Amino acid sequence: DAKTTQPNSMESNEEEPVHLPCNHSTISGTDYIHWYRQLPSQGPEYVIHGLTSNVNNRMASLAIAEDRKSSTLILHRATLRDAAVYYCIPNSSGGSYIPTFGRGTSLIVHP
Amino acid sequence: EPEVTQTPSHQVTQMGQEVILRCVPISNHLYFYWYRQILGQKVEFLVSFYNNEISEKSEIFDDQFSVERPDGSNFTLKIRSTKLEDSAMYFCASSIQGMGLDTEAFFGQGTRLTVV
């Protein structure tokens, strides 16, 4: 499985955009990149995923570098409810694998 | 919106006792998972289950753990003889395809297990 590097924490002000980076330089060509988040005292929650192209959904956007060695989760307007730990999880699309959560990035949103 | 339901939300048990944690995955999902999170630590994978058998398991998932899908709706995690270090939040998840493929996984709100 690809290894990931994410900042331990980031801070943002409410209503401002947030860019959460993830480095996954050992990713293989068929690995999807998934992002989940965990709000305080809750279970992980799916945010978005992609393979090569940038992706948008109602929660966020995912920008994937052309070489796929990094990606950025974009929250267009952070709200207090977005304060959570964000996990970048590149996973193997073939063969057996164990979906692994790392330490993630703890996002602090200031009012 | 469909959701994964876990019961109970909190369970307290004495060391050495057996516990069963219950989960109702989303009805049309085929892949089921258990994770745990010790307070202040990472979310750790325990086991994945597909087609009525374990497909992957971690080193944590030793002989004291077992999983079962006893009927068409429930997915259970049994810990045979609980230890203090089993105290954690246990999360169940389900997905249509294998997690990590072109799909999303849904997690339950967790069961907090406290072993005393």
Chai-1 contact restraints between the chains, C-beta under 6 A:
chainA,res_idxA,chainB,res_idxB,connection_type,confidence,min_distance_angstrom,max_distance_angstrom,comment,restraint_id
A,G43,B,F91,contact,1.0,0.0,6.0,A-B,restraint_1
A,G43,B,F107,contact,1.0,0.0,6.0,A-B,restraint_2
A,G43,B,G108,contact,1.0,0.0,6.0,A-B,restraint_3
A,G43,B,Q109,contact,1.0,0.0,6.0,A-B,restraint_4
A,G43,B,G110,contact,1.0,0.0,6.0,A-B,restraint_5
A,P44,B,F107,contact,1.0,0.0,6.0,A-B,restraint_6
A,Y46,B,E104,contact,1.0,0.0,6.0,A-B,restraint_7
A,N91,B,G100,contact,1.0,0.0,6.0,A-B,restraint_8
A,S93,B,L101,contact,1.0,0.0,6.0,A-B,restraint_9
A,S96,B,E56,contact,1.0,0.0,6.0,A-B,restraint_10
A,I98,B,F45,contact,1.0,0.0,6.0,A-B,restraint_11
A,I98,B,E56,contact,1.0,0.0,6.0,A-B,restraint_12
A,P99,B,F45,contact,1.0,0.0,6.0,A-B,restraint_13
A,P99,B,M99,contact,1.0,0.0,6.0,A-B,restraint_14
A,P99,B,G100,contact,1.0,0.0,6.0,A-B,restraint_15
A,F101,B,K42,contact,1.0,0.0,6.0,A-B,restraint_16
A,F101,B,V43,contact,1.0,0.0,6.0,A-B,restraint_17
